[in-house]
Structures are given as structure tokens and as C-alpha cells.
Amino acid sequence: MKSKDELIELVQNDSEAFNEYICENADNGIDMSEIDLSNSEIRDVTFKNIDFTSSTFSDSHLFNVQFIECDLTSSDFTRSTITECDFSNSVLNGTDFSYATLDYCNFNEADMAGSIFQESDLSNSDLSTSFNLNACRFDDGTVWPDNDMLPDNFDGMYSSDLSSLQDDEDDQVGDY
């Protein structure tokens, strides 16, 4: 088994060797939790059955990356450019995509509970078969794809509620 540092080195410098390694070892479940791939350019990599819990990809450029059956719980993709990536059957609970651009990405049967999409652009991505999108956080700056690319029961209209954790100054009582 390769160390996390060896795997990061392969991801950043030899995607073909990384993909071969994953193909041979994906059934074992690979732990890449808490790794830092921020400010990286990652292209043509297949991540399959990998635990990325609490990992960071912030400020990165990802192109044609597949996150198949991965656990991305509490991972950070803030300010990333993510193009033609596949998150099929992955767990994205609490994953932060704030200020990210997700162009032509696939979220087939991905669990989106608690994902954060504040100021994100998802205009060309397919979320139609994702789960728990109603349990994500977003704001009025979030750009959603057309309705045919969203789950039938999802309402992408932003409304301020308890999940936004904002104080309403107009409702204050007293002279504080």
C-alpha cells in the first residue's frame, strides 16, 4: 500500500500511474482523508472508492476527474474550477463548493446533504438524480442548472431561513 504522500505525488505528476494503482486497489478502499490538494491542477484522474473525508481541493482546477463512490464528507472545494467531473454515487455531506464553478459535472446518485453552494455556478451540471439536494445550503448568488437537470422536488429559489444563521436587525427589541 502506498502512503498518502506517495499517492498525492502520483495524482499531481503521473495520472496514468495513479489510475493504474487505483484500478488494482480500489476494492480495498483507499484512505486519502485530510489531504491537502489545494492550488492543484488535476486532470484525467479516476478516484474510486476513496475516503477523502476533510480533504481540501480549494483554489484548484479539476478537469475530467472522476470521484466514483468516494466519501467527500466535509471536503473543501471553495473557489475551485471543476470541469467535466463525475461525482457519481459519492457522499458529499457537508462538502463546501462555495464560490466554485462546476461546469458539466455529473452528480448521479450523489448524497448532497449539507453541501454548501454559496455563490457557486452549477449552470451546466446534472444534479437530477442526486439525493438530499433540499438539505444543502445556498444563497441568492448560487447559479443552478435548468430544471431538467435538478431533482423534481428541488426548489432553487433562495429564501432566508434558520440555516443561514443570520440575525434580522429589524426584529430586535429594546435599545441595545
Residue pairs with C-beta under 8 A, 6 or more apart in sequence:
1 25
1 28
2 10
2 21
4 31
4 32
4 35
7 18
7 21
7 30
7 32
7 35
8 32
8 35
8 37
10 17
10 18
10 21
11 18
11 37
11 40
11 42
11 45
12 37
12 40
12 42
15 42
15 43
15 44
15 45
18 45
19 44
19 45
19 46
22 30
22 46
22 47
22 48
22 50
23 46
26 48
26 49
26 50
27 49
29 49
29 50
29 51
30 49
30 50
30 51
31 50
31 51
32 47
32 50
32 51
32 52
32 55
33 51
33 52
33 53
33 54
33 55
34 53
34 54
34 55
35 52
35 55
35 56
36 55
36 56
37 55
37 56
37 57
37 60
38 56
38 57
38 58
38 59
38 60
38 76
39 58
39 59
39 60
40 57
40 60
40 61
41 60
41 61
41 63
42 57
42 60
42 61
42 62
42 63
42 65
43 62
43 63
43 64
43 65
44 63
44 64
44 65
45 65
45 66
46 65
46 66
46 68
47 65
47 66
47 67
47 68
47 70
48 66
48 68
48 69
48 70
49 68
49 69
49 70
50 67
50 70
50 71
51 70
51 71
52 67
52 70
52 71
52 72
52 75
53 71
53 72
53 73
53 74
53 75
54 73
54 74
54 75
55 72
55 75
55 76
56 75
56 76
57 75
57 76
57 77
57 80
58 76
58 77
58 78
58 79
58 80
59 78
59 79
59 80
60 77
60 80
60 81
61 80
61 81
61 83
62 80
62 81
62 82
62 83
62 85
63 83
63 84
63 85
64 83
64 84
64 85
65 82
65 85
65 86
66 85
66 86
66 88
67 85
67 86
67 87
67 88
67 90
68 86
68 88
68 89
68 90
69 88
69 89
69 90
70 87
70 90
70 91
71 90
71 91
72 87
72 90
72 91
72 92
72 95
73 91
73 92
73 93
73 94
73 95
74 93
74 94
74 95
74 96
75 92
75 95
75 96
76 95
76 96
77 95
77 96
77 97
77 100
78 96
78 97
78 98
78 99
78 100
79 98
79 99
79 100
80 97
80 100
80 101
81 100
81 101
81 103
82 97
82 100
82 101
82 102
82 103
82 105
83 101
83 103
83 104
83 105
84 103
84 104
84 105
85 102
85 105
85 106
86 105
86 106
86 108
87 105
87 106
87 107
87 108
87 110
88 106
88 107
88 108
88 109
88 110
89 108
89 109
89 110
90 110
90 111
91 110
91 111
92 107
92 110
92 111
92 112
92 113
92 115
93 111
93 112
93 113
93 114
93 115
94 113
94 114
94 115
94 116
95 114
95 115
95 116
96 115
96 116
97 115
97 116
97 117
97 120
98 116
98 117
98 118
98 119
98 120
99 118
99 119
99 120
100 120
100 121
101 120
101 121
102 120
102 121
102 122
102 125
103 121
103 123
103 124
103 125
104 124
104 125
105 122
105 124
105 125
105 126
106 125
106 126
107 125
107 126
107 127
107 129
107 130
108 126
108 129
108 130
109 129
109 130
109 131
110 130
110 131
111 130
111 131
111 132
112 127
112 130
112 131
112 132
112 133
112 135
112 136
113 131
113 132
113 135
113 136
114 135
114 136
114 137
115 133
115 136
115 137
116 136
116 137
116 138
117 136
117 137
117 138
117 142
118 137
118 138
118 139
118 141
118 142
119 139
119 141
119 142
120 138
120 142
120 143
121 142
121 143
122 142
122 143
122 144
122 145
123 143
123 144
123 145
124 145
124 149
125 145
125 149
126 145
126 149
127 133
127 145
127 149
127 150
127 151
127 154
128 148
128 149
128 150
128 151
129 151
130 151
133 150
133 151
133 154
134 151
134 153
134 154
134 155
137 163
137 164
138 156
138 158
139 158
139 164
140 158
142 156
142 158
144 150
144 156
150 156
160 166
